[in-house]
Amino acid sequence: MTVRKTWVVVTAVAGAGLAFVMLLVVGVYVASGNLAGGVGGGTRALAKGAVPAAYQTLVQKWGNLCSALNPALLAAQLYQESGFNPSAKSPAAAQGIAQFIPGTWATHGIDGDGDGDRDVWDPNDAIPSAASYDCQLASYVKDVPGDATHNMLAAYNAGAYAVIKYGGVPPYKETRNYVKTITTLEDSFAAPVSRVDPSKQAAGAIYYAQKKLGTPYLWGGNGTADQGGRFDCSGLTKASYESVGITLPRVANDQYNAGPHPKRDELLPGDLVFFSDDLTNSRAIRHVGIYVGGGYMIDAPRTGAVIRFDPIDTPDYFGATRVTEDGAKALPTTV
């Protein structure tokens, strides 16, 4: 169903209780066509809470180590590698928050905190080492034409020799996907410097969610027949965007990284809105809903409740994400 057709259906929905919210949806969404701009260039400062507080200072400091790197890009790499888990270990023996394999760590690990050792499991060493390794790769390919950051990421994936050989990002599908993935994830860790484009699929996602109003909550619910069509909060948002062809992760804290983060006064219908008891750490997010305008969302709140409209301006409001297709595709399947 096209977005245009979806809006025709949405605005035809009967019921006074729903009508006032859907009028807000239409009004805000149409207005956004004139107000919204792209993420564009500018600073890559970290979005609020995008990096766990324990690592934010490290990422901010070391993310500025060289011109090809920035804090949001470094955060994207760490999230893609480990989900900020300092104890992560892969089947290929990659270790720690930055997922260094032992051979690479032996060569490129540094004593980031100056305590006399180089510990791959210690983020105070591993995060500076990741930034140092990135910048060393950037120095190897600094004379190669093209975007310095893209060439650095390509060297990380395929080796500096390949970047030099091909005069830029080599024509390897894996390498090009890696560069796109990390630069797309970068947007989900950066504080936008201008209004961001509204999602083309937002109307359809809202249309799906509003059809589920009144459905009883089920923890772990994905809306399947064996679950009686019931949802929990992230199951509802996942299904809503899946209905318009965007696949989100299952849990709320990973859905937060599916696109850039508009400010509270820049929210548009279709944005995902998030809630947490720890406003400094996106990994601690515990609830998500779909914004519909006028300070309200559709959400599946808790056991014993039904899918309903709720206000978003509560003390545990964490922030919002404007879902994009590329942003959702860039998210790792496991973190």
C-alpha positions as CSV (number, residue, x, y, z in Angstrom):
1,M,0.0,0.0,0.0
2,T,1.5,3.4,-0.9
3,V,1.9,6.2,1.6
4,R,-0.7,8.3,-0.3
5,K,-3.3,5.5,-0.2
6,T,-2.5,4.9,3.5
7,W,-3.3,8.5,4.4
8,V,-6.6,8.3,2.6
9,V,-7.5,5.2,4.7
10,V,-6.2,6.7,7.9
11,T,-8.1,10.0,7.6
12,A,-11.3,8.0,6.9
13,V,-11.1,6.1,10.1
14,A,-14.3,6.6,12.2
15,G,-14.5,7.3,15.9
16,A,-14.2,10.6,17.7
17,G,-11.6,9.3,20.1
18,L,-9.2,8.5,17.3
19,A,-10.1,11.4,15.0
20,F,-8.5,14.1,17.0
21,V,-5.1,12.3,17.1
22,M,-5.2,11.3,13.4
23,L,-5.9,15.0,12.5
24,L,-2.8,15.9,14.4
25,V,-0.9,13.2,12.5
26,V,-2.0,14.5,9.1
27,G,-1.3,18.1,10.0
28,V,2.1,17.6,11.5
29,Y,3.2,15.2,8.8
30,V,2.1,17.5,6.0
31,A,3.8,20.5,7.7
32,S,7.0,18.5,7.9
33,G,7.4,18.5,4.2
34,N,8.3,22.2,4.4
35,L,10.2,22.1,7.6
36,A,12.4,19.0,7.4
37,G,15.9,19.0,6.1
38,G,18.5,16.3,5.7
39,V,21.0,15.2,8.3
40,G,23.7,16.8,6.1
41,G,27.2,17.5,7.3
42,G,28.3,19.4,10.3
43,T,29.5,18.1,13.7
44,R,29.3,14.5,14.7
45,A,28.7,15.2,18.4
46,L,27.2,12.2,20.2
47,A,23.4,12.1,20.6
48,K,22.1,12.1,24.1
49,G,22.6,8.8,25.8
50,A,23.6,7.1,22.6
51,V,26.8,5.8,24.2
52,P,26.6,4.3,27.7
53,A,27.7,6.9,30.2
54,A,30.7,4.7,31.3
55,Y,32.2,5.0,27.9
56,Q,31.0,8.4,26.7
57,T,34.1,10.4,27.7
58,L,36.4,7.8,26.2
59,V,34.5,7.8,22.9
60,Q,34.3,11.6,22.8
61,K,38.0,12.0,23.5
62,W,39.4,9.3,21.3
63,G,36.9,9.8,18.5
64,N,38.6,13.0,17.7
65,L,42.1,11.4,17.4
66,C,42.3,12.1,13.6
67,S,40.4,13.9,11.0
68,A,39.1,10.7,9.3
69,L,37.4,9.7,12.6
70,N,34.7,11.2,14.8
71,P,33.0,10.2,18.1
72,A,29.8,9.1,16.4
73,L,31.7,6.9,13.9
74,L,33.8,5.3,16.7
75,A,30.6,4.7,18.6
76,A,29.0,3.0,15.5
77,Q,32.0,0.7,15.2
78,L,31.9,-0.3,18.9
79,Y,28.1,-0.9,18.7
80,Q,28.4,-3.0,15.5
81,E,31.3,-5.0,17.0
82,S,30.0,-5.7,20.5
83,G,26.9,-3.7,21.4
84,F,29.2,-1.9,24.0
85,N,29.7,-5.2,25.8
86,P,33.3,-5.3,27.2
87,S,33.0,-9.1,27.8
88,A,32.0,-9.9,24.2
89,K,33.8,-12.8,22.6
90,S,33.1,-14.1,19.1
91,P,33.5,-17.6,17.7
92,A,36.5,-16.3,15.8
93,A,38.1,-15.4,19.1
94,A,37.6,-11.6,18.7
95,Q,37.7,-10.1,22.2
96,G,36.3,-7.2,24.2
97,I,34.3,-4.1,23.4
98,A,36.2,-3.5,20.2
99,Q,36.5,-7.1,19.2
100,F,40.2,-7.3,18.5
101,I,41.6,-10.7,17.5
102,P,44.7,-11.6,19.5
103,G,47.1,-11.0,16.6
104,T,45.8,-7.6,15.9
105,W,45.7,-6.7,19.5
106,A,49.4,-7.8,19.9
107,T,50.3,-5.3,17.2
108,H,47.9,-2.5,17.7
109,G,46.7,-2.6,21.3
110,I,47.8,0.4,23.4
111,D,47.9,1.3,27.1
112,G,45.1,3.8,26.8
113,D,44.8,4.6,30.5
114,G,48.5,4.6,31.3
115,D,48.3,2.0,34.0
116,G,51.2,-0.1,32.6
117,D,49.3,-2.8,30.9
118,R,47.4,-3.4,27.6
119,D,44.2,-5.2,28.5
120,V,41.9,-6.1,25.6
121,W,39.0,-6.6,28.1
122,D,39.4,-3.2,29.6
123,P,37.5,-0.5,27.6
124,N,40.0,2.1,28.9
125,D,42.6,0.3,26.7
126,A,40.3,-1.2,24.0
127,I,38.5,2.0,23.0
128,P,41.6,4.1,22.6
129,S,43.2,1.2,20.7
130,A,40.3,1.0,18.3
131,A,40.6,4.7,17.6
132,S,44.4,4.5,17.3
133,Y,44.1,1.5,14.8
134,D,41.5,3.4,12.7
135,C,43.8,6.5,12.5
136,Q,46.8,4.4,11.7
137,L,44.9,2.8,8.8
138,A,43.8,6.3,7.7
139,S,47.5,7.4,7.6
140,Y,48.3,4.4,5.4
141,V,45.7,5.5,2.8
142,K,45.9,9.2,3.2
143,D,47.1,9.8,-0.3
144,V,44.3,7.7,-1.9
145,P,41.6,9.7,-3.8
146,G,38.1,9.9,-2.4
147,D,36.6,10.2,1.0
148,A,39.2,9.7,3.8
149,T,36.7,8.2,6.2
150,H,35.4,5.7,3.6
151,N,38.9,4.7,2.7
152,M,39.8,4.2,6.3
153,L,36.8,2.0,6.9
154,A,37.6,0.0,3.7
155,A,41.2,-0.5,4.9
156,Y,39.8,-1.8,8.2
157,N,37.7,-4.3,6.3
158,A,39.9,-5.3,3.3
159,G,43.3,-4.0,4.2
160,A,45.2,-0.8,3.3
161,Y,46.8,-2.5,0.3
162,A,43.5,-3.2,-1.4
163,V,42.4,0.5,-0.9
164,I,45.7,1.7,-2.4
165,K,45.5,-0.9,-5.3
166,Y,42.0,0.2,-6.3
167,G,42.5,3.9,-5.6
168,G,39.6,4.0,-3.1
169,V,37.0,1.6,-1.7
170,P,37.7,-1.7,-3.5
171,P,35.0,-3.3,-5.5
172,Y,34.3,-6.0,-2.9
173,K,30.7,-6.4,-1.9
174,E,31.6,-7.2,1.7
175,T,33.8,-4.1,2.0
176,R,31.3,-1.7,0.4
177,N,28.6,-3.1,2.6
178,Y,30.8,-2.5,5.6
179,V,31.5,1.1,4.7
180,K,27.8,1.8,4.2
181,T,26.8,0.0,7.4
182,I,29.2,1.9,9.6
183,T,28.5,5.3,8.0
184,T,24.8,4.7,8.3
185,L,25.0,3.6,11.9
186,E,27.1,6.8,12.5
187,D,23.9,8.8,12.0
188,S,22.2,6.9,14.8
189,F,24.9,7.9,17.3
190,A,25.3,11.6,16.1
191,A,23.3,14.5,17.4
192,P,21.6,15.9,14.2
193,V,22.5,19.5,13.4
194,S,19.3,20.2,11.4
195,R,15.9,18.7,11.0
196,V,15.9,15.2,9.6
197,D,13.8,13.9,6.8
198,P,10.4,12.4,7.7
199,S,10.1,8.6,7.2
200,K,8.3,7.8,4.0
201,Q,6.8,4.7,5.7
202,A,5.7,6.5,8.9
203,A,2.0,6.8,7.9
204,G,1.7,3.1,7.1
205,A,3.4,2.2,10.4
206,I,0.9,4.4,12.3
207,Y,-2.0,2.9,10.3
208,Y,-1.0,-0.6,11.4
209,A,-0.6,0.3,15.0
210,Q,-3.9,2.1,15.3
211,K,-5.7,-1.0,14.0
212,K,-4.3,-2.8,17.1
213,L,-5.8,-0.4,19.6
214,G,-7.6,-2.3,22.4
215,T,-5.5,-5.4,21.9
216,P,-4.3,-6.9,25.3
217,Y,-0.6,-6.7,26.1
218,L,1.5,-9.9,26.1
219,W,5.1,-9.8,27.2
220,G,7.2,-11.2,24.4
221,G,4.2,-10.9,22.0
222,N,4.9,-10.6,18.3
223,G,1.2,-10.6,17.2
224,T,1.3,-14.1,15.9
225,A,-1.9,-16.3,15.8
226,D,-0.6,-18.6,18.5
227,Q,-0.3,-15.5,20.8
228,G,-3.8,-14.4,20.0
229,G,-2.5,-11.4,18.0
230,R,-1.1,-9.8,21.1
231,F,2.1,-7.7,21.4
232,D,4.5,-6.2,23.8
233,C,5.9,-2.7,23.2
234,S,8.8,-3.5,20.9
235,G,6.8,-6.3,19.2
236,L,4.2,-3.7,18.2
237,T,6.7,-1.3,16.8
238,K,8.5,-4.0,15.0
239,A,5.3,-5.3,13.4
240,S,4.2,-1.8,12.5
241,Y,7.3,-1.0,10.5
242,E,7.5,-4.5,9.1
243,S,4.0,-3.9,7.6
244,V,5.7,-1.2,5.4
245,G,8.8,-3.2,4.5
246,I,11.2,-2.2,7.3
247,T,12.6,-4.9,9.6
248,L,13.6,-3.6,13.0
249,P,15.4,-5.6,15.8
250,R,13.2,-7.3,18.3
251,V,14.2,-5.3,21.4
252,A,13.6,-1.6,22.1
253,N,17.2,-0.6,22.9
254,D,18.4,-1.8,19.5
255,Q,15.4,-0.2,17.7
256,Y,16.8,3.1,19.1
257,N,19.7,2.8,16.6
258,A,17.5,2.5,13.5
259,G,18.0,6.1,12.4
260,P,18.8,9.7,13.6
261,H,17.4,11.2,16.7
262,P,15.1,14.3,16.4
263,K,14.7,16.6,19.4
264,R,11.5,16.7,21.4
265,D,10.2,19.8,19.6
266,E,11.1,18.2,16.2
267,L,9.1,15.0,16.6
268,L,7.0,13.9,13.6
269,P,4.3,11.2,13.5
270,G,5.9,7.8,13.0
271,D,9.0,8.5,15.1
272,L,9.7,5.9,17.7
273,V,9.8,7.3,21.2
274,F,11.7,5.6,24.0
275,F,11.7,5.5,27.8
276,S,14.3,4.5,30.4
277,D,15.1,4.6,34.1
278,D,18.6,5.6,33.1
279,L,18.6,8.6,30.8
280,T,22.4,8.4,30.2
281,N,22.4,5.0,28.5
282,S,20.5,3.9,25.4
283,R,21.3,0.3,26.2
284,A,19.0,0.6,29.3
285,I,15.9,1.6,27.3
286,R,12.9,-0.5,28.5
287,H,9.9,0.9,26.6
288,V,9.0,2.1,23.1
289,G,6.0,3.5,21.3
290,I,5.0,5.2,18.0
291,Y,4.5,8.9,18.1
292,V,1.2,10.1,16.5
293,G,1.4,13.9,17.2
294,G,0.2,16.3,19.9
295,G,2.3,14.7,22.6
296,Y,0.8,11.2,22.3
297,M,2.0,7.8,21.2
298,I,0.4,4.4,20.5
299,D,2.0,1.8,22.7
300,A,1.6,-1.5,24.4
301,P,2.3,-0.4,27.9
302,R,2.3,-3.4,30.3
303,T,0.8,-6.6,31.5
304,G,-2.9,-6.1,32.2
305,A,-3.3,-3.2,29.9
306,V,-4.2,-2.9,26.2
307,I,-2.6,-1.1,23.3
308,R,-3.7,2.5,23.7
309,F,-2.8,6.2,23.3
310,D,-0.4,7.5,26.0
311,P,1.3,10.8,26.6
312,I,5.0,10.8,26.0
313,D,6.0,13.7,28.3
314,T,6.9,11.7,31.4
315,P,10.0,11.8,33.6
316,D,11.4,8.6,32.0
317,Y,11.2,10.0,28.4
318,F,14.6,9.1,26.8
319,G,14.4,10.4,23.2
320,A,13.2,9.5,19.8
321,T,14.4,7.8,16.5
322,R,13.3,8.6,13.0
323,V,13.4,5.2,11.4
324,T,15.0,4.9,8.0
325,E,15.3,1.9,5.7
326,D,19.1,2.1,5.6
327,G,19.3,2.7,9.3
328,A,17.3,-0.5,10.0
329,K,19.3,-2.5,7.5
330,A,22.6,-1.4,9.1
331,L,21.8,-2.8,12.6
332,P,23.7,-5.9,13.5
333,T,21.5,-9.0,13.9
334,T,23.1,-9.8,17.3
335,V,24.9,-7.4,19.6
